[in-house]
Each structure stands twice: as structure tokens, then as C-alpha cells.
Amino acid sequence: MATHALLFVRQNEKAKGRNHSNCPSFLAFFQQYNPMKHTDWLRLQTEGENICAVLRQQNYQCLKQTRRLSWKITKEGISYLLTWLPAPVSEWSLIPNQTTPTREKLWNLVQSTLKAFREGEVITYQRTSQPEDFSRPWAIMRLLPDLRRYTVARFQNRQDAHDHLRFLNRVIPTAKFEVIFDVPSDVEG
């Protein structure tokens, strides 16, 4: 991959003698052939949502931009754009990049939120796990990668579980589901 990028830059005569990391055509080429992984996208989207949750507590308004890792942040008529800058920068940025006290206050709030989130202190937008209802022993499990599973629904009888399974297979054909008889180990006897 690196050889393709170097050949591209060498063929571009205007790029001779330049720092190629600042060359827009190089960046466009690099990003086109090195797309972001979906897991990275989800992690960054969660970071952005956590930042906005903290900002909303401080009376900021946050509006997610569609199909981008960007949020429009507004307070008292002043707007900023919180966005993720992809490789080679790979960090959050607050646009416009001014030195006003309001921007500095907002940027410090963003940085402290990111630091707390990365250290595991901020737990916003996570599902709260509810105790399993074992009075309904027939369960539909969604099979996930790495031998993980997710309980989709629980039923009193097997026929209801299979009926719902047929519905799920029609609606979400790419997902894998299983009907199991699931009782807690302390009840089994």
C-alpha cells in the first residue's frame, strides 16, 4: 500500500520538494484506499455522543451532522463544529480555531470529557442490563462474533419462540438467531 502512495506522489511533478503529508492530493489518495474501520467509527461516534451529553449538561445545544463524525455545538448564538480529523491528524478538532475565551472554555470541556471517557469514568449512552426474566424459559439468542450472544426475547412456550424466530429471520436475514431453553443454573436442580 505504501508503495502505491509513493508512486502516486512521485508521478505528481508539482509535489516535488514538498512535505507530502500536507499535499491535498496525497491525503485524498491515502484516505480513499485506507478507509476507517467500522469499529473505529463506532468508538469515535460514542466519544462524540459522550462529549455532547456533557455539553448538554452545560446548556450547549448539539446537533449531529449526518454521515459524519461531526456535531454542531451552539450556545448563546455562537456556533462551533466538533469534528474528527482523519489520518494523518487523527484527533478531535473544534472549528473555527480561534483564541476566544468561549472557545477555550468549550475546548477545555471537550478535552476533560475525552480524558474522563478514555479512562472509563464517563458511562453515557450505555444500555443498562436488566435481570433476566427466567419465568419465560424459551429465549431467542442473537449469535454475535467472538462467541458472544444477546438475548433478543423470552417466551413462555416453544411455539411462540419459533414463530418470533421466523419473523426475525424474515426481517433481519443477515443475523443469526437460535431458540434455546434457558433456565438459571441455581433453578435446574
Secondary structure, DSSP 8 states (H G I E B T S, - for coil): -HHHHHHHHHH-GGGTTS-GGG-HHHHHHHHHHS---HHHHHHHHHHHHHHHHHHHHTT-EEEE-TTSSEEEEEETTEEEEEEEETTTT-EEEEES----HHHHHHHHHHHHHHHHHHTT----S--------TTS-EEEEEEETTTEEEEEEEESSHHHHHHHHHHHHHH-TTSEEEEEE---TTT--
